[in-house]
Amino acid sequence: MASWTSDELDRIGTADELQIAPVRNDGTPRTPVPIWVVRDGDHLYIRSYRGSDGAWYRTARASHHAHIAAGGIDKDVTLAEENDPSINERIDAAYHTKYHRYGGTYVGPMVAAQARATTLELLPRP
């Protein structure tokens, strides 16, 4: 499996937003939507603000594939569900740290149980 380069991790991890175009089961991409992305070590994670009701998330979960763009990086990725409680606690902290300037109105839903249940790790595809 491919891995992120240090440059890719830095550029995507520091981008305010990531454009994600989940791939439908028929192989066609959805229209890209902007979402937040956080980094934990050598890993990149996303969540759905609307929880499992998010349209992009439903497509992403069905196919586990997407195209992303952030920080000048364009990449096809595999999406892996992340359910480990200790990792999710670190992801919560990363959302608080990175996006605190937006306040609790926006950050709160990203660390709530509904969004936490939608945590996906971005894995680069070769």
NORFENZI-V597595 format. One record per backbone hydrogen bond with DSSP energy under -1.0 kcal/mol. NH is the residue of the N-H (numbers start at 0). CO is the residue of the C=O. E is the energy in kcal/mol with one decimal. If there is no record, write none. Layout:
# NORFENZI-V597595
NH;CO;E + NH;CO;E
This chain:
# NORFENZI-V597595
8;4;-2.5 + 9;5;-2.5 + 10;6;-2.8 + 11;7;-2.8 + 12;8;-2.4 + 13;9;-1.6 + 17;34;-3.1 + 18;68;-3.1 + 19;32;-2.6 + 20;66;-2.7 + 22;64;-2.7 + 23;27;-3.4 + 26;23;-2.1 + 29;21;-2.9 + 32;19;-2.0 + 34;17;-2.6 + 37;44;-2.3 + 39;42;-2.6 + 42;39;-1.2 + 44;37;-3.0 + 45;119;-2.3 + 50;47;-1.9 + 52;49;-1.4 + 53;50;-1.8 + 57;53;-2.3 + 58;54;-1.8 + 59;55;-2.6 + 60;56;-3.0 + 61;57;-1.6 + 62;58;-2.0 + 63;59;-3.1 + 65;76;-2.0 + 66;20;-1.6 + 67;74;-3.2 + 68;18;-1.8 + 69;72;-2.1 + 72;69;-2.1 + 74;67;-2.5 + 76;65;-3.0 + 77;122;-3.1 + 78;63;-2.3 + 79;120;-2.3 + 81;118;-2.3 + 87;83;-2.6 + 88;84;-1.8 + 89;85;-1.5 + 90;86;-2.3 + 91;87;-2.6 + 92;88;-2.1 + 93;89;-2.2 + 94;90;-2.4 + 95;91;-2.4 + 96;92;-2.7 + 97;93;-2.7 + 98;94;-2.5 + 101;98;-2.3 + 102;99;-1.9 + 105;102;-1.1 + 106;102;-2.5 + 107;103;-1.6 + 110;106;-1.0 + 110;107;-1.1 + 115;111;-3.0 + 116;112;-1.9 + 117;114;-2.2 + 118;115;-1.6 + 119;45;-2.6 + 120;79;-3.4 + 121;43;-2.6 + 122;77;-2.6 + 124;75;-2.4
